[in-house]
Amino acid sequence: MATGKRAAGRENPNGRRWEDLNPELLVTIFQRLGVADLIAGVPFVCSSWRAATLDPLCWLELDFRDWIRIFQQIGVSPSCDLRSVFSHILRFAVARSRHLLKCIYFPSFVFDEDLFNVATSCPRLEYFDFPNGDSAMDAELFYNAITRLKFLRGMKVNERFIEFDVLQHVNQCCVHLTDLGVFSHGMDARMASIICESLPSIRKLEITDPALSSQAIIVFLDGLKELEHFDISGYKNSPITDVVLKKALRLKNFIWNSGIELGEFIDCSFCGPNIVMKESCRTSKSIFQSVEDVSSLFEFHELVDLREKHCIPQKSCKCLGLLDCSEDYSLHKPCMCMLKEKVMEWLTEVKNPS
């Protein structure tokens, strides 16, 4: 970003100088910038831009997840103490928000003390993303932080926080909390039960890149009666079964995919093992709204029409014969033979339950 007098004197195509833009418009624009630009870029363009960055509305959401780029842009040496530098930047940013901070995404090396300090300074915080799992949890600090966050609506935490007493405390102190995310390497039925019993009002649940069982998913679907959005994308095994899909009918959004070539929705007897998932499968309630009248879906061409209207897994496929598929060719459509076999099997079972 240009700085100094030369930048200040530049004009836009309409003949107006950039520093003469309406201050409210500048604030609206700067709200979309990241922490590094607000600290090391915009304030050095001109006095009017610097004044706009002093508005707390520019600092209501702080995202430190890409901390390497932030540190580089600010000019922090790699040899510096990361925690000390981050602590300084965090205090500066929180002060600029005038303690009205609503949302914060912490870096990977965050400590419980950082969350406590933010909670103490910004009691109106509505969401925090707290990934740290490298150190033992300081229960007292976390409890004290949560006690202060009466307006908290959502959080994403490491699986080390998935304990009954901890989540019970969250439920008691944060009565508005409906959004939960978990950084988890493995989510079993026991952990799922703890979440359901402790936070029964969850409406949005995200457990990304986990190893989890079908039973754990079923526990969530049965236990969280108000659940609307369920994201388990990136799972490392094969938990998607007919039972899971049936129970997920009531959800507005069910997002699932695997980044590994495993599981019944990746393996295809016709295509062989070289099937590549292109993006998340976003299965919504609308896909199955006509499930009670499934007879019209038993023709293959109608199933293809269904596929075109909704986002079902996109894969590479070498068995269609519609195009000249080379070894590295990625067809941006579902594998039809897999789709027919799996979906038709499911639809038949729904229509004719045992």
Secondary structure, 3 states (H helix, E strand, C coil): CCCHHHHHCCECCCCCEHHHCCHHHHHHHHCCCCHHHHHHCHHHCCHHHHHHHCCHHHHCEEECCCHHHHHHHHCCCCCCCHHHHHHHHHHHHHHHCCCCCCEEECCCCCCHHHHHHHHHHCCCCCEEEECCCCCCCCHHHHHHHHHHCCCCCEEEEEHHHCCHHHHHHHHHHCCCCCEEEEECCEECHHHHHHHHHHCCCCCEEEEECCEECHHHHHHHHHHCCCCCEEECCCECCCCCCHHHHHHHHHCCEEEECECCCCCCCCCECCCECCCCCCCCEEEEHHHHCCHHHHHHHCCHHHHHHHHHHCCCCCECCCCCCCCCCCCCCCCCECCHHHHHHHHHHHHHHHHCCC
